[in-house]
Every structure is written in C-alpha cells, then in structure tokens.
Amino acid sequence: QVQLVESGGGLVQAGGSLRVSCAASGRTFSSYTMGWFRQAPGKEREFVAAISWSGGLTTYADSVKGRFTISRDNAKNSVYLQMNNLKPEDTAVYYCAAAKYYSRAIYSTTGFDTWGQGTQVTVSS
C-alpha cells in the first residue's frame, strides 16, 4: 500500500497557473492508477482527473478538460496536476488518490483505496 502527500497548493489569480504534486511512498507506486479529486466548501468531493499506471491512459472531468493535465513520474513516485487558465470555481482542496485498477469506478471516490491529506487551491477573481 502507498502513502500519499500532496503539495504545491496556493493562491493564484484567475487565468493563472499552478501545479500540484503528490509524492507517494512504497515500492508499488508504479502499479497504481492515480487520480485527483477536489472538494469545495459545502460540496461533495468530485473527480478531476486520473492516469493509468503507465501513463498511457488519462481521463478528465468535463469542467477541467483542456485546462488541466495529469502526469506521473514513476521513477520519482510522483503524480502531478498542471492547472492552467484557473477559474474561481476551481477553488477547492485538491486530493491525490491511488486505485488498484483503471476502471469506470475511478470517476467516483469509491474507486480509490488510498488518499492524501489534501492541498488548498484558491483562485481569486
């Protein structure tokens, strides 16, 4: 099992960019599907993006498609979320998560087994 720690959150103006990172411990990181979710105050945690173990498959929520890019570096046990053209509605706590399988379940929190503690992203208008 892996342990996950997010970093890189912060305050950015609308239209700006930010990259959040997730560092994983454990020798089996490269076997996991990795995902990013976010949760705004008073709202449910929602799917943002996911990437397969090899990086060959990626998927995004419609709300971020074309603006966000998920990537991973298995040699560094890390996964990243590059966020461009940020909007105030992107403000949320961003969570990294690990799943054993790349399946339809990854669009839901129930598809993931392990979670990080989250990192705050705030976009000002």
ZISUL-V125881 format. One record per residue. N is the residue number from 1. PSI is psi in whole degrees, -180 to 180 (999 if undefined). Layout:
# ZISUL-V125881
n=N psi=PSI
n=N psi=PSI
This chain:
# ZISUL-V125881
n=1 psi=149
n=2 psi=159
n=3 psi=143
n=4 psi=137
n=5 psi=119
n=6 psi=156
n=7 psi=168
n=8 psi=-2
n=9 psi=171
n=10 psi=-166
n=11 psi=131
n=12 psi=151
n=13 psi=154
n=14 psi=137
n=15 psi=-12
n=16 psi=-176
n=17 psi=157
n=18 psi=146
n=19 psi=124
n=20 psi=147
n=21 psi=157
n=22 psi=118
n=23 psi=133
n=24 psi=143
n=25 psi=155
n=26 psi=146
n=27 psi=-10
n=28 psi=14
n=29 psi=-43
n=30 psi=-12
n=31 psi=-8
n=32 psi=143
n=33 psi=136
n=34 psi=146
n=35 psi=162
n=36 psi=134
n=37 psi=167
n=38 psi=154
n=39 psi=118
n=40 psi=158
n=41 psi=131
n=42 psi=4
n=43 psi=163
n=44 psi=157
n=45 psi=132
n=46 psi=149
n=47 psi=139
n=48 psi=-55
n=49 psi=159
n=50 psi=157
n=51 psi=139
n=52 psi=173
n=53 psi=-33
n=54 psi=-12
n=55 psi=-2
n=56 psi=-21
n=57 psi=132
n=58 psi=155
n=59 psi=150
n=60 psi=153
n=61 psi=148
n=62 psi=-33
n=63 psi=-18
n=64 psi=-6
n=65 psi=133
n=66 psi=-13
n=67 psi=-34
n=68 psi=148
n=69 psi=126
n=70 psi=142
n=71 psi=168
n=72 psi=156
n=73 psi=99
n=74 psi=-26
n=75 psi=-27
n=76 psi=6
n=77 psi=46
n=78 psi=151
n=79 psi=147
n=80 psi=156
n=81 psi=108
n=82 psi=123
n=83 psi=117
n=84 psi=162
n=85 psi=51
n=86 psi=147
n=87 psi=157
n=88 psi=-32
n=89 psi=-6
n=90 psi=-6
n=91 psi=124
n=92 psi=171
n=93 psi=129
n=94 psi=129
n=95 psi=140
n=96 psi=145
n=97 psi=155
n=98 psi=138
n=99 psi=152
n=100 psi=-27
n=101 psi=148
n=102 psi=103
n=103 psi=-178
n=104 psi=-21
n=105 psi=-17
n=106 psi=-9
n=107 psi=-4
n=108 psi=154
n=109 psi=-27
n=110 psi=-13
n=111 psi=-5
n=112 psi=144
n=113 psi=-31
n=114 psi=140
n=115 psi=150
n=116 psi=-178
n=117 psi=-13
n=118 psi=155
n=119 psi=135
n=120 psi=132
n=121 psi=123
n=122 psi=126
n=123 psi=118
n=124 psi=148
n=125 psi=999
